[in-house]
Amino acid sequence: MRVDDSRLTATYILASRKHGTLYLGSALDLIARVWEHKEGVGSKFTAKYGVTRLVWYESFMLLSEARAREYEMKKWRRDWKTNLIERDNPHWTDLYPELVGAVAPKRPDR
């Protein structure tokens, strides 16, 4: 299935907190899917364990590519996934606000 320009097709990792519970998935529309997780309707697992923080994603042109990457990564050990997250997002910051364009202004250092 080919993606249209209004959607971000991706493989993604959610976390409950830094070094917390992880959830790996893929989605045709990443923004909509993460919103579902945050609202508690994305999956029973993420709702039960509070796994709502988008900490890593990789975009693709085709959903089949995103799914293939998801299935490949599900075979990975946890420390490999942690290293992937920390390479790009060392503080495990929730990337969802940036994704939807609602970046909060940064506070000056005190």
Sequence and secondary structure as in RCSB ss.txt:
>XXXX:A:sequence
MRVDDSRLTATYILASRKHGTLYLGSALDLIARVWEHKEGVGSKFTAKYGVTRLVWYESFMLLSEARAREYEMKK
WRRDWKTNLIERDNPHWTDLYPELVGAVAPKRPDR
>XXXX:A:secstr
 B  TT  EEEEEEESSTTS EEEEEESSHHHHHHHHHTT S HHHHHHT  EEEEEEEESBHHHHHHHHHHHTT
S HHHHHHHHHHH TT    HHHHHT         
